[in-house]
Amino acid sequence: MIPSSTYRSPRWLAASLLSLGVAAPAMAQEDPIKVGILHSLSGTMAISETVLKDTVEMLIEQQNANGGLLGRQLEAVVVDPASDWPLFAEKARELLAQEEVDVIFGNWTSVSRKSVLPVVEELNGLLFYPVQYEGEESSENVFYTGAAPNQQAIPAVNYLMNEVGVERWVLAGTDYVYPRTTNKILEAYLKGHGVGDADIMINYTPFGHSDWQNIVSEIKAFGSEGKKTAVVSTINGDANVPFYRELGNQGIDAADIPVVAFSVGEQELTGIDTAPLVGHLAAWNYFMSVDTDTNYDFIDAWIEYTGDDMAVTNDPMEAHYIGFNMWAEAVRKAGTTEVDEVKDAIIGVSVPNLTGGYAAMMPNHHITKPVLIGEIQDNGQFSIVWETPSTVAGDAWSDYLEGSKDLISDWRAPLSCGNYNVVKGSCGGGEAQ
């Protein structure tokens, strides 16, 4: 007799019955594949994350219309972590331990991802993370389908330096791990290219910051000293709306002080009068304006799904499109949704992206992506002004930080290590200490 305090899942019970030669109920064989969706539907990050929840639900609906996976339908299990970082961990545990989801698609901010990370590792879950981030991490249980710094931040700075002639740099971000680590990398990179301390201004503000008048005045003054100046923005969430509004209020023109943003896309611009912002920049790996048949099909499907002719698409949506299709292909390849088998099967999987090429999952659990830089247009879209000639493989560890430049990540056996030090010849675990 099983003690009442001992929990056994329906899957365990079905397997036990089969081992005893007893047929499990037919329903147990046809249980849906559960897909967890862990995105904020309320709070400061809802402006960016709600559409990602909707994107995964659309992809599930499409997959089910095409017969599901392994003969089973997919079922979305949606929770709202409400832009509350500790709540992300609680909701991840709920998805894995109570709902027994087979995979999770979720998170936006790095602080929310780092809150979830120990939970998915403890419970051996799968997390597909769709947003650009700071790198300096590689987990066996996480697949990073957004950009690493070498797929967004470094190319954007190179563009400003080489094509625009920028000499002074404002690194403006929200006060949490992604902007701070990204700016640490960029500061080291800029100094390595001869930029002095006096030509780098760094500023951080809290989530949801709304009073930008003084900070924008400081940026304007910093940019009026005779050297070409640009703002590299890692400002996240709804704080972007008053930030860009204040730029317009103070007459900061893109020709004078261009802003290149890493967390502003089409969705964020729907809340802004973009006329004063024409010419400011964003660096992503996808824009809605990409001219490919695959992209047009995706946009058409999105508009039909939302019922909104004005609905926009953006980079993290494409990352979920790629990640979902990679996961589905790995499940087909493995013939199961079991986590360990899917983790092994997914490395090397290649699926179409929306920019006309393919994305491949690398052994470090990052993917290959093109890098695009776009100018804001008065219709809230981006005109692509620069792109890499081919895709770029994401680096888990930065070449520009002392503690990281000797590290690689390779989750294939026999190495199976997230931060292998090639100089010392040893594995130090999944995250830099």
C-alpha positions in Angstrom: 0.0 0.0 0.0 1.3 3.5 -0.9 1.3 5.9 2.0 -1.1 8.7 1.6 1.7 11.2 2.0 3.5 9.8 -1.1 2.5 11.4 -4.4 2.6 9.4 -7.6 1.7 11.0 -10.9 -0.7 9.5 -13.4 2.2 8.7 -15.7 3.9 6.7 -12.9 0.7 4.8 -12.2 0.2 4.0 -15.9 3.8 2.8 -16.2 3.4 0.6 -13.0 0.3 -1.0 -14.3 2.0 -1.9 -17.6 5.0 -3.4 -15.7 2.5 -5.7 -13.9 0.9 -6.7 -17.2 -2.2 -4.7 -16.5 -3.5 -2.5 -19.3 -3.6 1.1 -18.4 -6.8 3.0 -19.2 -7.0 4.2 -22.8 -7.1 7.7 -21.6 -3.7 7.5 -20.1 -2.3 6.6 -23.5 -3.9 9.7 -25.0 -3.1 12.3 -22.3 -2.2 15.6 -24.0 1.3 16.9 -24.1 1.3 19.8 -21.6 3.1 23.0 -22.7 3.7 25.5 -19.8 3.5 29.2 -20.6 5.3 31.4 -18.0 4.9 35.0 -19.1 3.8 38.1 -17.2 0.2 39.0 -18.0 0.1 41.9 -15.5 2.6 44.3 -14.0 5.4 46.3 -15.6 6.4 43.6 -18.1 2.9 42.8 -19.4 3.5 45.3 -22.2 6.1 43.0 -23.6 5.2 39.5 -22.4 1.4 39.2 -23.0 1.9 38.8 -26.8 4.5 36.0 -26.1 1.8 34.0 -24.2 -0.5 34.6 -27.2 2.2 33.5 -29.6 2.8 30.2 -27.9 -1.0 29.5 -27.8 -1.2 30.2 -31.5 1.7 27.8 -32.2 0.0 25.1 -30.1 -3.3 25.7 -32.0 -1.4 25.3 -35.3 0.4 22.2 -34.1 -2.9 20.6 -33.0 -4.5 21.5 -36.4 -1.6 19.5 -38.0 -2.2 16.4 -35.9 -0.4 17.3 -32.7 2.9 15.6 -31.8 3.4 11.8 -31.5 -0.3 11.3 -32.1 -1.2 13.4 -29.1 -2.7 16.9 -28.8 -1.0 19.7 -27.1 -2.5 21.6 -24.1 -1.4 25.1 -23.0 -1.1 25.6 -19.3 -0.9 29.3 -18.6 0.2 31.0 -15.4 0.7 34.7 -14.6 3.9 35.5 -12.6 2.8 39.1 -12.7 6.2 40.7 -13.2 7.2 39.5 -9.7 10.5 37.8 -9.9 10.2 35.4 -6.9 6.7 34.5 -8.2 8.3 33.3 -11.4 10.0 30.6 -9.4 6.8 29.6 -7.6 4.9 29.4 -10.9 7.6 27.4 -12.6 7.5 24.9 -9.7 3.7 24.8 -10.1 4.0 24.0 -13.8 6.6 21.3 -13.3 5.6 19.6 -10.0 1.8 20.0 -10.0 0.8 20.4 -13.7 3.6 18.1 -14.9 4.2 20.1 -18.1 6.6 18.6 -20.6 8.2 22.0 -21.5 8.0 25.6 -20.5 8.2 28.6 -22.8 8.6 31.8 -20.8 10.3 34.7 -19.1 11.5 38.1 -20.4 13.8 39.6 -17.9 17.0 37.9 -16.8 16.2 38.3 -13.1 13.0 36.3 -13.8 15.0 33.7 -15.7 17.6 33.4 -12.9 14.7 33.0 -10.4 13.4 30.1 -12.5 16.7 28.5 -13.3 17.3 26.5 -10.0 13.7 25.2 -10.2 14.0 23.8 -13.7 17.4 22.3 -12.9 16.1 20.7 -9.6 13.0 19.3 -11.3 14.7 18.5 -14.6 12.4 20.7 -16.7 12.9 22.3 -20.1 12.8 26.1 -20.5 12.9 27.9 -23.8 13.9 31.5 -23.2 13.0 33.9 -26.1 14.6 37.2 -25.2 18.1 38.8 -25.7 20.1 38.5 -22.6 23.6 39.2 -21.1 25.1 35.7 -21.6 27.4 34.5 -18.8 25.2 31.4 -18.3 24.6 28.0 -19.8 22.2 25.6 -18.2 21.6 22.0 -19.3 17.8 22.7 -18.8 17.6 26.0 -20.7 17.6 26.8 -24.4 18.4 30.4 -25.2 16.6 31.3 -28.4 17.1 35.1 -27.9 20.3 36.9 -28.7 23.5 36.6 -26.7 25.6 39.8 -26.6 27.7 38.8 -29.6 24.4 38.5 -31.6 23.1 42.0 -30.7 25.0 44.3 -28.4 28.5 44.0 -29.9 27.3 44.2 -33.5 25.2 47.3 -32.6 28.2 49.1 -31.1 30.3 48.2 -34.1 27.7 49.6 -36.4 27.6 52.9 -34.4 31.4 53.1 -34.2 32.2 52.2 -37.8 29.2 53.4 -39.8 28.0 56.4 -37.7 31.3 57.5 -36.2 30.2 57.5 -32.6 32.9 58.5 -30.1 31.0 59.1 -26.8 28.7 56.5 -25.3 25.7 56.6 -23.0 24.9 53.1 -21.6 21.4 53.5 -20.2 19.6 50.6 -18.6 17.0 49.3 -16.2 18.7 48.4 -12.9 18.9 44.6 -13.0 21.3 41.8 -14.2 20.8 42.0 -18.0 21.7 45.7 -18.4 24.4 45.7 -15.8 26.2 42.6 -17.2 25.7 43.7 -20.9 27.1 47.2 -20.0 30.0 45.6 -18.2 30.8 43.7 -21.5 30.3 46.8 -23.6 32.4 49.0 -21.3 35.3 46.5 -21.6 34.8 46.2 -25.3 34.8 50.0 -25.8 37.9 50.5 -23.6 39.6 47.8 -25.6 38.9 49.9 -28.7 40.4 53.1 -27.2 37.4 54.8 -25.6 38.3 56.6 -22.4 36.4 56.7 -19.1 35.4 60.4 -19.8 33.6 59.3 -23.0 31.4 56.7 -21.3 28.3 57.6 -19.2 26.4 54.9 -17.4 23.0 55.3 -15.9 20.5 52.8 -14.3 16.8 53.4 -13.4 14.3 51.1 -11.7 11.6 49.1 -13.5 8.6 51.3 -14.4 10.7 54.5 -14.1 8.6 57.4 -15.5 10.3 60.7 -14.7 13.0 61.0 -17.4 13.4 64.8 -17.6 16.7 65.1 -15.6 18.3 62.0 -17.1 17.5 63.1 -20.7 18.8 66.5 -19.9 22.1 64.9 -18.7 22.3 62.8 -21.9 21.7 66.0 -24.0 24.5 67.8 -22.1 26.9 64.8 -22.5 26.2 64.8 -26.2 26.9 68.5 -26.7 30.7 68.5 -26.1 31.8 68.2 -29.7 32.1 64.4 -30.1 29.5 62.2 -31.9 27.4 60.6 -29.1 24.9 57.7 -29.0 22.7 56.1 -26.4 22.9 52.3 -26.0 19.6 51.5 -24.3 18.9 48.4 -22.2 15.8 50.0 -20.7 13.1 47.4 -20.3 9.3 47.3 -20.1 6.9 50.2 -19.9 9.6 52.6 -18.8 10.4 52.9 -22.5 7.3 54.8 -23.3 8.0 57.9 -21.1 11.8 57.7 -22.0 11.1 58.1 -25.7 8.4 60.7 -25.1 10.9 62.8 -23.1 13.5 62.4 -25.9 10.9 64.0 -28.2 10.0 66.7 -25.7 13.6 67.8 -25.4 14.1 67.8 -29.1 16.8 65.0 -29.2 17.1 64.1 -32.8 18.5 60.9 -34.1 20.8 62.8 -36.3 22.4 64.4 -33.3 22.3 61.7 -30.6 21.0 58.4 -32.0 19.5 55.8 -29.6 20.0 52.1 -30.3 17.7 50.0 -28.2 18.0 46.3 -27.3 14.5 45.9 -25.7 12.3 48.1 -27.9 10.5 46.5 -30.8 7.2 46.9 -32.7 5.1 46.0 -29.7 6.6 48.6 -27.4 6.2 51.3 -30.1 2.5 50.8 -30.3 2.2 53.0 -27.2 4.3 55.8 -28.6 3.9 58.7 -31.1 6.8 57.6 -33.2 7.0 60.8 -35.4 9.7 62.5 -33.2 11.6 59.2 -33.0 12.2 58.6 -36.7 15.8 57.6 -37.3 16.5 56.2 -33.8 17.6 52.6 -33.9 17.0 49.1 -32.6 19.2 46.0 -32.9 17.4 42.7 -33.1 17.5 39.4 -35.1 14.1 40.0 -36.7 11.8 42.8 -37.6 8.2 42.7 -38.8 9.4 44.5 -42.0 11.5 41.6 -43.1 10.7 40.8 -46.8 10.2 37.0 -46.9 7.3 34.7 -47.7 7.8 32.9 -44.4 7.5 36.1 -42.5 4.4 37.2 -44.5 2.7 33.9 -43.7 3.5 34.3 -40.0 2.1 37.8 -40.0 -1.0 36.7 -41.7 -1.5 33.9 -39.2 -0.9 36.3 -36.3 -3.5 38.8 -37.6 -6.0 36.0 -38.2 -5.4 34.6 -34.7 -5.7 37.9 -32.9 -8.5 39.2 -35.1 -6.7 42.5 -35.2 -5.6 43.9 -38.6 -3.2 46.3 -36.7 -1.5 43.5 -34.7 2.3 43.6 -34.9 5.0 40.9 -34.6 8.4 41.3 -33.0 11.8 39.5 -32.3 10.9 37.6 -29.2 7.8 36.2 -31.0 10.1 34.9 -33.7 12.3 33.4 -31.0 9.3 31.5 -29.7 8.4 30.4 -33.2 11.9 29.0 -33.6 12.1 27.5 -30.2 8.7 25.9 -30.4 9.5 24.3 -33.8 12.9 23.1 -32.5 11.3 21.5 -29.5 8.6 19.9 -31.7 11.3 18.5 -34.1 13.3 17.2 -31.2 10.3 15.5 -29.7 9.6 13.8 -33.1 13.3 12.9 -33.4 13.4 11.4 -29.9 10.0 9.8 -30.2 9.1 11.0 -26.7 8.6 14.1 -24.6 11.0 12.8 -21.9 13.3 15.6 -21.0 16.7 13.9 -21.1 16.0 12.4 -24.5 14.7 15.7 -25.9 17.8 17.5 -24.6 20.0 15.1 -26.5 17.9 15.1 -29.6 17.7 18.9 -30.0 21.4 19.7 -30.4 21.9 20.1 -34.2 18.2 20.6 -35.0 17.7 23.2 -37.7 14.4 24.9 -38.5 13.4 27.9 -40.6 13.6 31.4 -39.1 11.4 34.2 -40.4 14.2 36.1 -42.1 14.7 33.7 -44.9 17.3 31.3 -43.5 17.6 28.6 -40.8 18.3 28.6 -37.1 20.4 25.7 -35.7 20.6 24.7 -32.0 24.3 24.6 -31.0 25.9 22.4 -28.3 25.9 25.4 -25.9 22.1 25.6 -26.1 22.2 28.9 -28.0 21.1 29.2 -31.6 22.4 30.8 -34.8 20.8 34.1 -35.8 21.3 37.0 -38.2 21.8 40.4 -36.7 19.7 43.3 -38.0 19.7 47.0 -37.2 16.6 49.0 -38.0 15.5 52.6 -38.0 12.2 53.6 -36.4 9.7 54.8 -39.0 6.7 57.1 -38.4 4.3 54.1 -38.7 5.9 52.3 -35.8 7.8 49.8 -38.0 11.6 49.5 -38.6 13.5 50.1 -41.9 16.4 47.7 -41.9 19.7 49.7 -42.5 22.3 47.0 -41.8 22.5 43.2 -41.3 25.2 40.6 -41.0 26.0 38.7 -44.2 25.2 35.3 -42.5 24.0 34.0 -39.2 26.0 34.3 -36.0 26.3 31.5 -33.5 25.4 32.7 -29.9 28.3 32.7 -27.4 27.3 31.7 -23.8 30.5 33.4 -22.4 31.9 36.8 -23.4 35.3 37.1 -25.0 35.7 40.5 -23.3 35.4 39.6 -19.6 38.4 38.2 -17.7 36.4 35.5 -15.9 34.7 34.3 -19.1 37.0 34.5 -22.0 38.5 31.1 -21.4 35.1 29.3 -21.0 33.1 27.3 -23.4 29.8 25.4 -23.1 29.1 22.0 -24.7 26.3 19.9 -23.4 27.1 16.9 -25.5 28.6 13.8 -23.9 31.2 13.2 -22.9 32.0 16.9 -22.0 28.4 17.8 -20.8 29.6 21.0 -19.2 28.2 24.6 -19.1 31.5 26.4 -18.4 34.5 24.3 -19.3 37.8 26.2 -18.8 39.9 25.5 -21.9 43.1 26.7 -20.2 42.7 24.8 -16.9 41.0 21.8 -18.7 38.2 21.6 -16.1 34.5 22.0 -15.8 33.3 24.6 -13.3 29.5 24.2 -13.6 26.8 26.0 -15.4 27.3 29.6 -14.4 30.2 31.9 -13.8 30.8 32.5 -10.1 
